[in-house]
Amino acid sequence: MQKFVINGGKKLSGSINLSGAKNAALKMIAAAILTNEECILTNVPDIADVHTMLKIIESTGAKYEWLGKHKLKIDSSKIKSPQPDPNLVARMRSSIVLAGPLLARLGKAEIAEPGGCVIGSRPVYEHWNALKKFGVEVTTLTNKTILECNKLIGNKIILDAMSVTATENVLMAAVLAEGTTEIRVAACEPEITDLITMLKKMGAKIKGENTHCLTIKGVNKLRGVEHTIIPDRIEAGTYALMAIAVNSDITIKNIIPDHMDILFNRLDTMGVDYKLTSRNKKYSDLHILPSKGLLHPIKIDARPYPGYPTDLQAPTAVVMTQLNKTSKIFETIFEGRFKYLDELKKMGAKINLIDSHTAEITGPTPLQGAKITSFDLRAGATLIIAGLIAKGTTEIDNIETIDRGYEDIEGKLRKLGADIRRINS
């Protein structure tokens, strides 16, 4: 076990290079199972979840090779096992998206109960109910679910909610199904659109990207592909919010502004001074400038894209401790995502937890260093930001949760002048 030790209260400055999107990379690794030809991915983030997902597909017979720090080759030509290693699956929620590709490739999938961040109810039944529409037989046992079919048959599938992973699972099953599949109430996050771009390069026939209705005409086989993963908008948002919280001059390089419109809307409401410098038609640099006075309170409703990202809810909360007057959070997706608030209270934050979905935070409040614990990935990044704001020393335990989704976070912060180090607990 390791922990971060942070000596806070320092001004930061400089620039940050973003990593590839975690929530795209994991699904693209799963998508590589859909073809017996080689797939090459670039801009792959060097994070724990990626390494876990690679070990999971390796347990089914796939092979992988790093061609560079962020370039990956996957060969699924010899995939043979429909049962990914259950011990690895239990470590990561995203592993559930292997069900669709395994069914499409092998006609069978045996999926253990997936793990991941403990942030509330994350039901798997919506995945299995959707896959049943293809003619899949689903048998639920105590410790795993067995899915089998002779042939996937396209169908109209109406999801229970705009679930990202359910959309991706159904999508990856549909590309090799017989006939046409229509997915209604589909999620449309940029990472799903990037996955669709990759699948279309592989020969999939998909219409409706960036909407809540996808139409997929199944094909007999998919070819190999080379694809560059989009930058991580959640990492970009995390560092932007950090820059605001510590009131520092920081540039986040190579963002896709179209993916972050809702965040910019809230920055405007706060009165944040920021600039977007265009690199080309798609990419820009985001420059956050120090504020000359108090920033205004905001309200956020965490919702599916294009709403405010639930993954930025916690980092936004720590910014709220430094805003003037009372700000409000309404979390519509997960009911267990407020555990980190108790850790912020230990540092002096003024928080009123109204219910499991609603919190009010009053500022500006000076934070004090404390010994605190990271309960999940995004909460962990939030506590790092709090430690950077706080006077004195902050120690954060259970930082393995942070390593799951942020590449070299302490290295990137040290380049900005942060006093942060990783030590053994």
N, C-alpha and C positions, 0 to 999 in steps of 0.2 A: 504493500500500500504506500502511496505517496501523497504529499500535500503541497499546496502552494503557500509560500510566505510572501506577503506583499507589504511594503512600506509605502503608505499612500500619501496623498496631499501634494504630489508633484505635477507640475505642468508637463504636458507631453507635446511633441511636435514631430513632423515627418510624414512619411507616406507608407501605405500598406498595400501589398499585392495580394489579391484575392486568390483563393483556391477554387478548384472546380466544385460544382454543386453536389453536396453529399446526397441529396434526395433524388438527383438524376443518376449519379454514378452507380448507386446500389441497384437500381432497376435496370440499368444498361448491362451490368454484369449478369443479371438474371436473364435478360433478353438474348445474351450471347448463346444461351442454351438452345435457342430456337433454330439454329443453323449448325450444320456439320462443317462449315467453313470457318476460317480464322476471322476473328473480330479484333480490331485494334482501336483502343480508346486513348485519347490524349486529354490532358488537363484533369487527370484523375487525382482527387485529393488523397494525400498520404495521412489517412486517419484510421483509427482502430476499426470502425465499422466496415470500411472497405476491405481490410485484411481479413476480418471475420467472414464477410460474404464470399471472398475468394476461397477461403478454406471450406466453406459450405458447398460451393459448386464443385470443388475438388473432390469432396466426399461422394459425389455422384458419378465421378469419372472424368470430369472436365480437367483440362490442364491450363495453366497460366504462366506467363513469364513477364517480368518487368523489363521493358526495353529502355527505361530511363526512370528518373524519380517519379515522373507523372505520366508515363506512357506504358500502356499495358496491352499484352496480346493474350487472347483467350481462345483456346481450341476445345470445342465441345464435341468433336467428331466421335470420340469413344465414350460418350456418356452412356451409362448403363443402369445405374441405380435410381429408382424413383424415391428413395428415402434419404434425404440429406441428413447428415449427422445431427441427431436430436439434441445433443449437448451444445452444439454450436447454434442451432436454430433457437434454442431457449435463451440465448444471449441477445437476440436482436429481433425486434418487431418486423423490420422490413423483409426478413426471410420468408414471410408468408407469400410474397409475390413470386416465389418459385413454383407455386402450385400450378398456375396457368401455363408457364413454359414447359414444365414436366409433363403435364397432361397432353399438351400439343405435340411434344416430342416422343413420349414413351407410352401415352395412354393411361398413365397411372402416376399418382403422387401420394406419398405418405409424409404428412407434415406434423411434427410435434407442436405442442402449444408454444407459439412464439413469445419471446421476451421483449426486452427494450426498456425504455424509460417508464417509471411508474407515475403516470400523470392522469390516472382516471380510467374509466371503462373504455376499452378498445375492442369491441366485439368482433369475433371472426365469423360469426354466422352469416353476415352480409356477403362475405366472400363465397361461402359454400352455397348459399341460396342462389347467388348469381350464376355460379358454375353449374348448378343443377340444370339451368335453362339450356345448356349445351347438350344435355343428355347424360351428364356425369352422375354416377352413383356415389353417394357420400355416406360413409360409415364413421360415426364418431365413437371413439374408444376413450378410455380414461386418460391416456397420455398422448394420444395422437388422433389425427383424422386421416382416413384412407379414402382417396378419390380415384375412381376408375371409369373408363369409357372405352368402347370399341372405336368410336369415331366422334369427334366433336362436330356438332351440327349447329350452324348459326341460328340466332333467334333474336327477338326483341327482349332486351334486358333493362328493367327499370330498377336502378339502385335505390336502396332505402335512404341514402343520404349522399352528399357529395364527398365520398371517401376517396382520398388519393390512392391508397394502396388497392382498394377494391376496383377502382377504375383501371388501374394498371394491370391487375391480375386478369380481369375480363378482357382487356385489350390484347394482352399477349396470348391468351388462349384463342381469341377470335381471329388473329392474323393467319392461323393455319387451320381454322375450322372450315367445314364444307358449307358453302352458301354465304349469306350475308347476315351480319350481326349489327344490331343497332343498340347503342348504349345510351339510355336516357338518365338524366340527373348525374351526368359525368362530371367529375372534378376537372378543372382546366388550368391548374397551376403551370407555371412556365416549365417546371421539370417534366411534367407530362407531355407538354408540347415538344420538348427536346427529345424525349423518348420516342414520340411519334415521328419526329424528323429522322432519327436513327432507323426506326423500323421501315420507313418508306425508302430509305437508301438501301435497305436489305431486300426490297421488293414487295413490301406490304402495301395493300391498297386501302388507304384510310382517308376519310373526309370528315371535316368538322372540327379540326384542331382549333384551340382557343375558344371553343363553345362548350355548352353542357349537353350536346348531343353528338355522338360519334357514330359514323357508319363505316363498317369494315367489311370488305369483300375478301373472303378467305382465298389464299393461294396454296399451291401444293408444297412449295418449299421456299425458303429464304436463303439469300446468299450472304457471304461475309461482308464486312463493312469496315471503313475507317471513319471515326467520328470524334469530334472535339466537344467536350462537355462544356456547357455554359458556366459562367462564374456563379458563385454561391451568393444569391441575393440575401439569404439569412445572415451569412457571415458579414456581408456588406452592411446590412442594417445594424448588426450588433456593434460593429466598429464605429458606425456613424453615431449611434446612440452613446457609445463610450466617449467619443469626442465631445459631444454635447455635455455629458455628465461631468467630465473633468475640465470643461471650458477651455479646450485646447485647439490648436491649429493643426489639423490632420487632413491628409488627402487619401482617399480610398480609390485606388486605380482600377480601371477597366470594369466598371459596373455596366449593367444594361438598364438605363433609366426607365424604360417602359415596364420593367418588372417591379419597380419600386414607387409607383405613382402614389399609392395610399400613404406610404411613409413620408413622402415629400409634402403631402397634404397636411400631415400632423406637424411636420417641421415648420411649415408656414404658419400654422395656428399658434405654435409656441413662440414664433418670432425669431427662429434660428437664422443666422446669417450663413448662407451656403451658396456655392457656385457649382454649376455643371459645365465642364469643359469638354467639348466633343472631340473624340478621337477619330471617329468615322460615323457612318449612318447608324450604327448599332451601339457602339461602346462610348462611354464617357468616363471622365474622372470626377469624383465627387469631393469637393473641398469644403470642409466644415471650418468656419472661422469662430474665434472666441466671441462670446456675447459681452456687450458693454453694460448690460443691466439685467434685471430679473426677467426670466422667460415666463410666458403665460401658461396657465393650466390647460390640460387637454382631457378629452374623453376618448377612449378607444373601445371598440367592439371587435374582439378577435373572432374572425369568421373565415370561411373558405375563400380562396382567391376569386375575385380581385379585392376581397376585404382585407382588413388588417391581419397580418400573419399571426397565428397563435404562437409560432416559434419566436416572435419578437415581443410577445406580451410581457414576459419577465424582464428582459433588458429595458423595456420602456418604463416599467415600474420603478426601477432604480433611478432613472432620469426624473421621474415625477417627484422624488424626494428633494430635488433641487429646483423644481419649478415653484412659482409663486402661487399661494393659495392651494385649493383642493382639486386634485385630478381624480378621474374615475376610470376603472377597468371593468369591462364586462366580457367575460370569457364564455363564448357560446359553444365551444367544441369539446373541451375536457373539463370535468368537474374536479379533478385532482391536481390542478396545476398551480395551486397557491401555497404549496408547502414551503417554498422559499421565503414567503413573507415573514414567517417566524424568525428566520435567520437575519433578515433585514431589521426586524425589531430589536434583535440583540445588539445591533449597531446604532440604534437610536432612531430608526425610521418611525414616523407617525402614520400608522396604518389602521384603518377601520375595516375589518373583514365583515361585510354585510351578510353574505351567504357564500356557498361553494362556487359561485360564478361571478360574484361582484365584490370589488374592493375600492375603497377610497384612500388616497394617499395625500398627505398635506405637507407642504414645504414652504420655503426652503429650510431644510433641516441638516445641520452638520452631522456627519456620521463618524463613529468612533471605531477603531480597529477592534476585532473580536475573533474568537475561535468559532468557526461556523462550518457547516457541512453542505456539500453539493448533493442534492437528491436526484437530479437529472441533468441532461445535457445543457439545455438552455438556462436553467436555473444556475448551473455552475458558472456559465459566462456572466450572468447577472451578478453573482457574488464577487467575481473578479473585478467588475466595474465598480461595485461598492467598495471593494478594498482599495482601488485606485483613488477614489474620492476621499476615503476616510483618513482621519488623523490617527497616526500611530500604526501599529502592526496588525495585519489580518492574517489568520491562518485558515486555509480552506482544505477540509478533508474530503476524501472520496473523489479525487479529481480524475479518476479513470472515467467517470461519466462525461467529463469535458473532452477528454481525448477521443471519445467516440465520434465527435463531429467537428472539432476545430483543429486544423493542422498547425502544429508548432505555435500555439497561441502565446506562450511565454516568450518565444523567440521574436515574434512579430511585435510584441509589446515592448520588449527590451530595446528594440531598434528605435522606438519612439521616446525612449528615456524612462520607461517604467522600471521601478525597483521590484522585480518579481523573480522568485527562484523556486525551483522544484526540489524538494528534499524527501527522503524516506521518512515515513511516519514512525 
